[in-house]
Amino acid sequence: MKVNEIKKTDFILTDAQSEIFSKMVGSSCFSFSGPTSLGKSFLINRMVERSLSSKKNIAIVVPSRALINQLTNELRSTLNQPILENNYKLQTNINGEETEEFNYIFILTPERLMNLHTRKTKVILDDLFVDEAHKLAAGSSRDSERSLTEYNAIELTIEKFRELNVYFSSPNISNPSMFLKLFGKNPFFSKHVKEAPVSQNIFLADTQKKTLRVLVNNEFLSLNSELLRGINSNDDFILNVGKGKHSNMVYCSSASNAVHYAVNFANKINSTELSDEIKSAINSISQLVHEQYYLVKCLEKRIAYHHGKLPHSVRGIIEELFRNGEIDFMFCTPTLAEGVNMPIKNIFIICEDKIRYTDDKEKNKVKSLSFWNLAGRAGRYRSELCGNVFCLNSETKSWDNNLSIFRDKSVNLESTIEKNIKKKATVKQLEDFLKNKDADDLKVEEVIKHLANIICIETLKFPEEYNKSNTLNLFIKANLLQIIKLAKKRAKEIKHLPMELLNSYRTLSLNLHDDVFQVVKFHQDDSVLPPFGYDKCHEVLETFHELYNWGEREKITISQLGYYNNLIYRWVSGNSINSIIRSTINYYEKERKSLYIYKGNELLTPIFDGSVEHVNHIIEVVFDDIENKLRFKLERYFNHYHKALTSVLGEEKAGVNWAVFLEYGTQYPLVIEMQNLGLSRFTALNIYKNEALRKTLTLDAAKGGLQYNKKKLLSGFKEGSFEYKELSVLL
């Protein structure tokens, strides 16, 4: 009998895992895809483990911050000893302080991978792993910017490190070789696995018509089931199927839906006896967020919700409770459902346009991928060998409109850039956009503007050698040389701009690149941002609002700058989330501000009245503004401005980069470095605010950055507290 082992480890592999692992080991590039239960993250972790002994510098790209946290925890808990023995630093960002004395594992979002090209670092990268690589194929125009950002980050990294090994992992797509072709690699080194070590039972339930069907050999067969007796709604069905079990997940297409469904569901459930662990979690979340927070009320019924905008600390608590069987029903968005590994027995998917098939065939491909990636979470290899997926009709949508999604288990994908190159309408718009001197005023899709910028920048990098640019090669192969010629002509207007500046924000308007550069060049030292403070922050926001045209680009009005100034000041000053929420509630109460609440397609604008509903609306607004506005959108503008300063004045005279403050929610280098190690902002700030604990920390670049004493840090927190648990795992 053949046993697939990894030498010098206790790991046993399935046949498919063994084939993929051996091919990855023997190749400088490889791309593989397969069902969710294949164990793709497990294989990446084993490759990382193998690279540690070779002292290689490694970067792993994941699509969200939530996955950064999970992967950091996994690597710390499973590879901590070889990480320490081989002199590695595990970091969640590239800060420019890296030295050649140490080896590095970076766990990064695509935006953070760009820091490798915008911040000076001595690190030479050896291995690049791109997890969830299907994100390079945007499902909508709204996703295109992030998709193109990831494409640019990977392309620049491959360009910069010619000896780089590159590996792509993706869900069940039938053409994983597309990622190798996209970046000019040999498509031969790829593998698509169809079989899964875990099976799923797919059910289609209609609680109104009282029908239940099961998928058998790609056809639905009707069942006579007791499950529908006395059932009048989806909530009744979910409760009836999931009662007495603790691993039920309900998929929701948005954060607001996850909250709404969970709260309504909890209101129908009787109170139950709670363990000390869940009582402790309720107390912690009340202190972290707010005592009227809906999540607290849900947890009292052993119900929770989860979305990507939740603070790191809250997500960590919820995920641990679910893993430990303390939560019976989890209502979640794709952030948890499509990435974070959890033991799940039952998944319930309510029919919504974001996941059901419509008439748009291109979007259907991404929906099929999302559906089966989600469905594959039911039952996990080594924990649950079989799982159940229950697909429920909503009040207005039915799965029966198009059942093809249940048969399309794998699809052929095209990257965002390739898909748009093939569209005649897109090419025509791109051509018109490049011809027009006032192109920024044209009403075209954002993806057109982004592609135009990228091509123009590439013609500046390779003015006479188009074949050296992977992006330009894609256009040449598509017989679109006229696009390149137009881009080259347009790029003459910005040829004086430093390439580092253009690379720092490739999807920013070329005219804006030039405007910002000219402002800094004209004002020189006077353009350096002042020391951070409340009044100075407001002045800077007013300057940026005009300079970067936030009114048009970000839909931020002048009157909203006061709100954002308050939020940024409290966030960067290190105020707790609880404090920020309370101050925002006070602001709305004092100013009698109106809320913007959507009920279906109807927009309501009630004046804040202090009710539980209004308090929770503000909580979610604060979460969204911190994660989406401050740490993503505004952070990129500040980073771009700082790059303009360094281009003109040099690194030493450019002043402090406020983008770092927005990213980490602090001005303190010690707190920033603690977060780079994987700690939450909450834990890092609590360590910093304790003078005795703070004195145990030192920053020493020669020794690789932050120096700490784990034992002393643990002594500062109660055993079983969130901080204690996090320190135990991550340090």
C-alpha positions in Angstrom: 0.0 0.0 0.0 1.4 3.4 -1.0 1.5 6.0 1.8 2.1 9.6 0.7 4.4 11.2 3.3 6.4 14.4 3.4 9.9 13.5 4.5 11.0 14.4 8.0 7.4 15.3 9.0 4.3 13.5 10.3 2.1 14.7 7.5 0.2 12.2 5.3 -1.1 13.4 1.9 -3.9 12.3 -0.3 -2.8 11.2 -3.8 -3.9 14.6 -5.3 -2.0 16.5 -2.6 1.1 14.4 -3.1 1.1 15.0 -6.8 0.7 18.7 -6.4 3.3 19.0 -3.7 5.9 17.1 -5.6 5.4 19.2 -8.7 5.6 22.4 -6.7 8.8 21.3 -5.1 10.3 20.6 -8.5 9.2 23.7 -10.3 10.0 27.4 -10.2 6.3 28.2 -11.0 3.1 26.2 -10.5 -0.6 26.8 -10.5 -3.2 24.5 -9.0 -6.9 24.5 -8.4 -9.4 22.2 -6.8 -12.4 21.8 -4.6 -12.4 23.7 -1.3 -11.7 20.6 0.7 -8.6 19.8 -1.3 -6.4 21.4 1.3 -4.9 24.2 -0.7 -3.8 26.3 2.3 -2.4 23.1 3.9 -0.2 22.6 0.8 1.0 26.2 0.8 1.9 25.9 4.5 3.9 22.7 3.7 5.8 24.5 1.0 6.5 27.4 3.3 7.8 24.9 5.9 10.1 23.4 3.3 11.4 26.8 2.3 12.3 27.7 6.0 15.3 25.4 6.0 16.6 26.9 2.8 16.5 30.4 4.4 14.3 31.8 1.7 12.4 35.1 1.9 8.7 34.3 1.4 5.6 36.4 0.6 2.0 35.0 0.8 -0.7 37.1 -0.8 -4.2 36.7 0.5 -7.3 38.8 -0.6 -8.3 40.3 2.8 -7.0 41.3 6.2 -9.2 38.7 7.8 -7.2 36.0 6.0 -3.9 37.7 7.1 -5.0 37.1 10.7 -6.0 33.5 10.1 -2.8 32.6 8.3 -0.6 34.3 10.8 -2.2 32.3 13.6 -1.8 29.1 11.6 1.9 29.6 10.8 2.7 30.7 14.4 1.0 27.7 15.9 2.3 25.1 13.5 5.7 26.4 12.4 6.9 28.5 15.4 9.9 26.4 16.2 11.4 26.3 12.7 10.6 30.0 12.3 12.7 30.8 15.4 15.4 28.2 14.6 16.0 29.6 11.1 16.1 33.3 12.2 12.8 34.3 10.6 10.6 37.3 11.2 6.9 36.8 10.4 5.4 40.2 9.3 2.0 41.3 8.0 3.4 44.4 6.2 6.6 45.6 4.6 7.8 48.7 6.5 11.2 49.4 4.9 13.1 48.6 8.1 13.9 45.0 7.0 17.6 44.0 7.2 19.7 41.3 5.6 20.4 39.8 9.0 17.1 38.1 9.1 14.8 36.0 6.9 11.2 37.0 6.4 7.8 35.5 5.9 5.4 38.3 4.7 1.6 37.7 4.8 0.1 40.5 2.7 -2.9 41.8 0.9 -2.2 42.9 -2.7 -2.1 46.5 -1.5 0.6 45.7 1.1 2.6 43.7 -1.5 2.8 47.1 -3.4 4.8 48.4 -0.5 7.6 46.2 -1.7 7.9 48.7 -4.6 7.1 51.9 -2.9 9.2 51.6 0.3 12.9 51.0 0.3 13.8 47.5 1.6 16.8 45.3 1.3 14.8 42.1 1.2 15.3 39.9 -1.9 12.2 37.8 -2.3 12.6 34.1 -3.2 9.1 32.6 -3.1 5.7 34.2 -3.8 2.5 32.3 -3.0 -0.8 33.8 -4.4 -3.7 32.3 -2.5 -7.3 32.7 -3.8 -5.8 33.7 -7.2 -9.2 33.7 -8.8 -9.5 37.3 -7.4 -7.5 38.3 -10.4 -10.8 37.8 -12.3 -13.2 40.5 -11.1 -16.8 39.6 -11.0 -18.0 43.2 -11.4 -16.7 46.6 -12.4 -16.6 47.5 -8.7 -14.1 44.7 -8.1 -11.9 45.6 -11.1 -9.7 48.1 -9.2 -8.7 45.6 -6.6 -8.2 42.9 -9.2 -5.9 45.2 -11.3 -4.1 46.3 -8.2 -3.3 42.6 -7.4 -2.2 42.1 -11.1 0.1 45.1 -10.9 1.6 44.0 -7.5 2.4 40.5 -8.8 3.7 41.7 -12.1 6.0 44.3 -10.5 7.3 41.7 -8.0 8.1 39.2 -10.8 9.8 42.0 -12.7 11.9 43.0 -9.7 13.0 39.5 -8.6 14.0 37.6 -11.7 14.8 34.4 -9.8 11.5 34.4 -8.0 9.5 31.2 -7.6 5.8 31.8 -8.1 2.9 29.6 -7.0 -0.9 30.2 -7.6 -3.7 28.5 -5.6 -7.3 28.9 -6.6 -10.7 27.2 -6.1 -12.3 24.8 -8.6 -11.5 26.5 -11.9 -10.7 24.2 -14.9 -7.9 26.3 -16.3 -5.4 27.1 -13.5 -2.8 27.5 -16.2 -4.4 31.0 -17.0 -2.4 32.6 -14.1 0.9 31.3 -15.5 0.0 32.6 -19.0 -1.1 35.9 -17.6 2.4 36.5 -16.1 4.4 35.0 -19.0 5.1 31.7 -17.3 5.0 28.2 -18.8 1.4 26.9 -18.5 2.5 23.3 -18.5 3.2 23.6 -14.8 -0.4 23.4 -13.6 -2.9 21.0 -12.2 -6.7 21.0 -11.8 -8.1 18.5 -9.3 -11.7 17.5 -9.7 -12.1 15.0 -6.9 -12.6 16.1 -3.3 -11.7 14.1 -0.1 -15.0 15.4 1.3 -18.5 15.2 -0.2 -21.4 17.5 0.0 -25.1 16.7 -0.1 -26.9 19.5 -2.0 -30.5 20.2 -1.1 -33.0 22.6 -2.6 -35.7 23.7 -0.2 -38.8 25.8 -0.8 -40.6 26.5 2.6 -43.6 28.1 0.9 -44.3 25.2 -1.5 -43.2 22.7 1.1 -40.8 20.9 -1.3 -37.4 19.4 -0.7 -35.1 18.1 -3.4 -31.7 16.5 -3.4 -29.0 16.7 -6.1 -28.2 13.3 -7.5 -26.1 12.9 -10.7 -26.7 16.5 -11.7 -30.5 16.1 -11.3 -32.8 17.1 -8.5 -34.9 14.4 -7.0 -37.9 15.1 -4.8 -37.9 13.9 -1.2 -40.7 13.2 1.3 -39.2 14.7 4.4 -40.3 15.5 7.9 -38.0 18.5 7.8 -40.7 20.6 6.2 -43.6 19.6 8.6 -44.8 22.7 10.4 -42.2 24.9 8.6 -43.5 28.3 7.4 -40.3 30.3 6.8 -36.5 29.9 6.0 -35.8 30.7 9.7 -38.0 27.8 10.8 -36.2 25.5 8.4 -32.7 26.6 9.4 -33.6 26.2 13.1 -35.3 22.8 12.6 -32.3 21.4 10.6 -29.6 23.0 12.8 -31.0 22.6 16.3 -28.8 20.5 18.6 -25.8 21.1 16.3 -23.1 23.7 16.7 -21.6 24.0 13.2 -24.3 25.8 11.1 -23.3 28.6 8.8 -25.8 30.9 7.0 -24.4 32.7 4.0 -25.3 36.4 3.5 -24.3 38.5 0.6 -23.5 41.6 2.6 -22.6 42.8 6.0 -26.0 44.5 6.5 -27.8 41.3 5.6 -25.7 39.2 8.0 -26.6 41.6 10.9 -30.2 41.8 9.9 -30.8 38.1 9.4 -28.9 37.2 12.6 -30.9 39.6 14.8 -34.2 38.5 13.4 -33.3 34.9 13.9 -32.1 35.5 17.4 -35.4 37.1 18.3 -37.2 33.9 17.5 -35.0 31.8 19.8 -35.5 31.2 23.5 -32.8 32.0 25.9 -30.4 29.1 26.6 -27.8 28.2 29.2 -24.4 29.8 28.4 -20.9 28.5 29.1 -18.3 30.5 30.9 -16.4 30.9 27.6 -19.4 32.6 25.8 -20.2 34.7 28.9 -16.6 35.9 28.8 -16.9 36.7 25.1 -20.1 38.7 25.7 -18.3 40.7 28.4 -15.3 41.3 26.1 -17.3 42.4 23.1 -19.5 44.7 25.2 -16.3 46.4 26.4 -14.6 46.4 22.9 -17.6 47.8 21.0 -20.8 48.7 23.0 -23.1 47.1 25.5 -26.1 47.6 23.1 -24.3 46.0 20.2 -26.5 43.5 18.4 -23.7 40.9 18.4 -23.9 40.8 22.2 -27.6 40.2 22.1 -27.2 37.5 19.5 -24.4 35.7 21.5 -26.9 35.4 24.4 -28.8 33.0 22.1 -25.6 31.2 20.9 -25.9 33.0 17.5 -23.3 35.3 15.9 -22.6 37.2 12.7 -19.3 37.8 11.0 -18.2 40.2 8.3 -14.9 41.7 7.1 -15.4 45.1 8.6 -15.5 43.8 12.2 -12.4 44.8 14.3 -9.6 42.2 14.3 -10.2 41.5 18.0 -14.0 40.9 17.6 -13.5 38.6 14.6 -10.9 36.6 16.6 -13.3 36.1 19.5 -16.2 35.0 17.2 -14.0 32.6 15.1 -12.7 30.9 18.3 -16.1 30.5 19.7 -17.3 28.9 16.5 -14.3 26.5 16.3 -14.9 25.5 19.9 -18.6 24.7 19.3 -20.0 27.6 21.4 -22.0 29.1 18.5 -24.9 27.2 17.0 -25.6 29.5 14.0 -23.2 31.8 12.3 -24.5 34.4 9.8 -21.6 35.4 7.6 -20.5 37.2 4.4 -18.0 35.7 1.9 -15.1 37.0 4.1 -15.6 34.1 6.4 -17.5 31.7 4.1 -14.9 31.8 1.3 -11.6 32.0 3.1 -11.4 31.2 6.8 -11.2 27.5 7.6 -13.9 26.3 9.9 -15.4 22.9 10.7 -19.0 23.2 9.3 -21.6 20.6 9.1 -24.5 22.5 7.5 -24.4 25.6 5.2 -27.6 27.4 4.3 -27.6 29.7 1.2 -30.5 32.0 0.7 -31.1 32.8 -3.0 -29.8 36.3 -3.8 -28.7 37.9 -7.1 -25.1 38.1 -5.9 -24.8 34.3 -5.9 -27.6 33.0 -8.2 -27.3 32.8 -12.0 -28.7 35.7 -14.1 -28.5 36.6 -17.8 -24.9 37.8 -17.5 -22.8 34.8 -18.5 -19.5 36.4 -17.5 -20.7 37.2 -14.0 -22.2 33.7 -13.8 -18.7 32.2 -14.0 -17.6 34.1 -10.9 -20.9 33.2 -9.2 -20.4 29.5 -9.9 -16.9 29.7 -8.5 -18.2 31.5 -5.4 -21.1 29.1 -4.9 -19.0 25.9 -5.0 -16.2 27.5 -3.0 -18.8 28.3 -0.4 -20.6 24.9 -0.7 -17.2 23.1 -0.3 -16.9 24.5 3.2 -19.5 22.0 4.3 -17.5 19.2 5.7 -13.7 19.7 6.1 -11.0 17.1 5.4 -9.7 15.6 8.7 -12.8 16.9 10.6 -16.1 16.4 8.7 -16.0 14.0 5.7 -19.5 14.9 4.6 -21.4 18.1 4.8 -24.9 19.4 3.9 -25.7 22.4 1.7 -29.3 23.7 1.9 -30.2 26.2 -0.9 -33.3 28.2 0.1 -35.5 30.5 -2.0 -35.9 34.0 -0.7 -39.2 36.0 -0.7 -38.4 37.4 -4.2 -35.7 35.1 -5.7 -35.8 31.4 -6.7 -33.0 29.0 -7.6 -35.4 27.4 -10.1 -34.9 30.3 -12.5 -31.6 28.7 -13.5 -30.4 25.5 -12.0 -27.2 25.4 -14.1 -25.1 26.6 -11.2 -25.6 23.3 -9.5 -24.0 21.5 -12.5 -21.2 24.0 -13.3 -18.7 22.8 -10.6 -15.7 24.2 -12.4 -15.4 27.0 -14.9 -12.9 28.6 -17.3 -11.9 32.0 -16.0 -10.3 35.0 -17.6 -8.4 37.6 -15.8 -9.9 41.1 -15.6 -7.3 42.5 -18.0 -7.7 39.7 -20.6 -11.5 39.8 -20.4 -11.5 43.5 -21.2 -9.0 43.3 -24.0 -11.4 40.8 -25.8 -14.4 43.1 -25.6 -14.8 45.3 -28.7 -16.8 47.9 -26.7 -14.1 48.1 -24.0 -11.3 48.5 -26.6 -13.3 51.3 -28.4 -13.8 53.1 -25.0 -10.2 52.7 -24.2 -9.2 54.1 -27.6 -11.5 57.1 -27.2 -10.3 57.7 -23.6 -6.6 57.7 -24.7 -7.3 60.1 -27.5 -9.1 62.6 -25.4 -7.0 65.3 -23.6 -9.8 65.9 -21.1 -10.3 62.2 -20.6 -10.8 62.5 -16.8 -14.1 64.3 -17.5 -15.4 61.4 -19.6 -18.2 59.3 -18.2 -16.6 55.8 -18.6 -16.3 52.8 -16.4 -13.5 52.9 -13.9 -11.9 49.8 -15.4 -11.3 51.8 -18.6 -9.5 54.5 -16.7 -7.5 52.0 -14.8 -6.4 50.1 -17.9 -5.4 53.3 -19.7 -3.2 54.4 -16.8 -1.5 51.0 -16.6 -0.7 50.9 -20.3 0.6 54.5 -20.3 2.9 53.7 -17.4 4.2 50.5 -19.1 5.1 52.5 -22.2 7.2 54.8 -20.1 9.0 51.9 -18.5 9.6 50.1 -21.8 9.6 52.9 -24.5 11.2 50.8 -27.2 11.0 47.2 -25.8 7.4 46.4 -25.5 8.1 42.7 -25.3 9.7 43.1 -21.9 6.4 44.2 -20.5 4.0 41.5 -19.7 1.0 43.9 -19.9 2.0 45.3 -23.3 2.6 41.8 -24.6 -1.1 41.0 -23.8 -2.2 43.8 -26.1 0.3 42.9 -28.8 -1.0 39.3 -28.8 -4.5 40.7 -29.2 -3.4 42.8 -32.2 -4.0 46.0 -30.3 -0.8 47.8 -31.2 -2.8 51.0 -31.9 -3.8 51.1 -28.2 -0.1 51.0 -27.2 0.7 53.8 -29.7 -2.0 56.0 -28.3 -0.9 55.2 -24.7 2.7 56.1 -25.6 1.6 59.4 -27.0 -0.5 60.2 -24.0 2.3 59.2 -21.6 4.6 61.9 -23.1 2.6 64.3 -20.9 3.8 62.6 -17.7 7.3 61.3 -18.7 8.8 63.8 -16.2 7.1 62.0 -13.3 9.2 59.5 -11.2 8.3 55.9 -11.9 8.1 55.3 -8.1 5.3 57.8 -7.9 3.3 56.3 -10.7 3.8 52.8 -9.3 2.5 53.9 -5.9 -1.0 54.3 -7.1 -1.3 53.0 -10.7 -5.1 53.4 -10.9 -5.0 57.1 -10.0 -5.6 59.6 -12.8 -2.4 60.5 -14.7 -3.5 64.2 -14.4 -3.8 63.9 -10.7 -0.3 62.3 -10.5 1.0 65.3 -12.3 -1.0 67.9 -10.2 0.3 66.5 -6.9 3.8 66.3 -8.1 3.7 69.9 -9.4 2.3 71.1 -6.1 5.0 69.4 -4.1 7.7 70.6 -6.5 6.5 74.2 -6.4 6.1 74.4 -2.6 9.0 72.2 -1.7 9.5 72.1 2.2 6.2 73.9 2.7 4.4 70.9 1.3 5.6 68.5 4.0 2.7 67.4 6.2 2.9 68.9 9.7 3.1 66.9 13.0 -0.2 65.1 13.4 -2.9 67.0 15.5 -6.6 67.8 15.5 -6.5 71.2 13.8 -3.7 70.3 11.5 -5.5 67.1 10.4 -8.6 69.2 9.4 -6.4 71.5 7.4 -4.7 68.6 5.6 -8.1 67.0 4.8 -9.3 70.3 3.3 -6.1 70.5 1.1 -6.5 66.8 0.0 -10.2 67.3 -0.7 -9.3 69.9 -3.3 -6.1 68.5 -4.5 -7.4 64.9 -5.1 -10.9 66.0 -6.0 -12.5 63.9 -3.3 -15.9 65.4 -4.0 -16.0 63.6 -7.3 -13.7 60.7 -6.7 -14.9 59.6 -3.2 -18.2 61.4 -2.9 -17.0 63.1 0.3 -18.5 66.6 0.7 -16.8 69.5 2.4 -19.4 69.4 5.2 -18.4 65.7 5.9 -14.7 66.7 6.6 -15.5 67.6 10.2 -16.8 64.0 10.8 -13.8 62.4 9.1 -11.5 64.7 11.0 -12.9 63.6 14.4 -12.8 59.9 13.3 -9.2 60.1 12.0 -8.0 62.0 15.0 -9.4 59.5 17.5 -8.3 56.5 15.5 -4.7 57.8 15.0 -4.5 59.0 18.6 -5.0 55.4 19.7 -8.6 55.7 21.1 -10.4 52.4 21.6 -13.1 51.3 19.2 -15.6 51.6 22.1 -14.5 55.2 22.7 -14.7 56.1 19.0 -18.2 54.7 18.8 -19.3 56.6 21.9 -17.9 59.9 20.6 -19.6 59.3 17.2 -22.9 58.6 19.0 -22.5 61.8 21.0 -21.7 63.8 17.8 -24.9 62.5 16.1 -26.9 63.2 19.2 -25.5 66.7 19.8 -25.7 67.8 16.1 -29.1 66.1 15.6 -27.6 64.4 12.5 -29.7 62.4 10.1 -28.9 58.7 9.4 -29.0 57.1 6.0 -30.7 53.8 6.4 -31.7 51.5 3.5 -34.8 49.4 3.9 -34.7 47.3 0.8 -34.4 49.8 -2.0 -35.9 52.6 0.1 -33.6 55.2 1.6 -34.8 56.5 5.0 -33.2 59.6 6.7 -34.4 59.7 10.3 -32.7 62.0 12.8 -30.6 60.0 15.3 -32.9 59.2 18.3 -30.6 57.0 20.6 -32.6 53.8 19.9 -30.9 50.4 19.8 -31.4 50.3 16.1 -29.8 53.7 15.5 -26.9 53.0 17.9 -26.2 49.8 15.9 -26.4 51.6 12.6 -23.7 54.0 13.8 -21.6 51.1 15.0 -21.7 49.5 11.5 -21.0 53.0 9.9 -17.9 53.4 12.1 -16.7 50.0 11.2 -17.2 50.6 7.5 -15.6 54.1 7.6 -12.5 52.8 9.5 -12.0 49.7 7.3 -13.1 51.0 3.9 -12.5 54.8 4.0 -9.6 55.3 6.4 -7.5 52.1 6.1 -8.1 51.6 2.4 -9.2 54.6 0.3 -7.8 57.6 2.2 -4.7 55.6 3.2 -3.7 55.3 -0.5 -4.0 59.1 -1.1 -1.7 59.8 1.9 0.7 57.2 0.7 0.8 58.6 -2.8 1.3 62.2 -1.4 4.2 60.9 0.7 5.8 59.2 -2.3 5.5 62.6 -4.2 7.3 64.2 -1.2 10.1 61.6 -1.2 10.5 61.9 -5.0 11.1 65.7 -4.8 12.7 66.1 -1.3 14.2 62.8 -0.6 13.3 60.3 2.2 15.0 62.3 5.0 13.1 65.6 4.3 9.8 64.1 3.3 8.5 64.0 6.9 6.2 61.4 8.4 3.9 59.3 6.3 0.4 59.8 7.7 -0.7 56.7 5.6 1.0 54.6 8.2 -1.1 56.2 11.0 -4.3 55.5 9.1 -3.3 51.9 8.4 -2.4 51.0 12.0 -4.6 53.4 14.0 -1.7 54.8 16.0 1.4 57.2 15.8 3.5 55.0 18.1 6.2 52.9 16.4 6.0 50.2 19.1 2.3 49.7 18.5 2.9 49.6 14.7 5.6 47.0 15.1 3.4 44.8 17.4 0.7 44.8 14.8 3.3 43.9 12.1 3.9 40.8 14.2 0.2 39.9 13.9 -1.2 41.3 17.1 -4.5 43.2 17.0 -4.5 47.0 17.5 -6.5 46.3 20.7 -3.8 44.1 22.3 -1.0 46.3 21.0 -2.5 49.5 22.5 -3.2 47.8 25.8 0.4 46.7 26.1 1.6 50.2 25.2 -0.7 51.9 27.7 0.7 49.7 30.5 4.0 51.5 31.4 5.6 48.4 33.0 4.8 46.3 29.9 5.9 49.1 27.5 9.3 49.2 29.2 9.9 45.5 28.2 9.7 46.5 24.5 12.6 47.9 22.5 13.1 48.7 18.8 16.4 47.6 17.5 16.9 47.6 13.7 20.2 45.7 14.1 18.4 42.8 15.8 15.5 42.7 13.4 13.1 45.3 14.8 10.9 44.8 17.9 12.4 43.0 20.9 10.1 41.6 23.5 9.8 39.2 26.5 6.8 37.0 26.0 6.7 35.8 29.6 6.6 39.4 31.0 4.0 40.4 28.4 1.8 37.5 29.4 2.1 38.4 33.1 0.4 41.7 32.4 -2.9 40.1 31.5 -5.4 37.8 33.1 -5.2 34.2 31.9 -8.0 33.5 29.5 -8.4 37.2 28.4 -8.3 38.0 24.7 -4.9 39.7 25.1 -3.5 36.6 26.9 -4.8 34.2 24.3 -3.5 36.3 21.4 -0.1 36.7 22.9 0.1 33.0 23.6 -0.5 32.1 19.9 1.3 34.9 18.1 4.5 35.5 20.0 
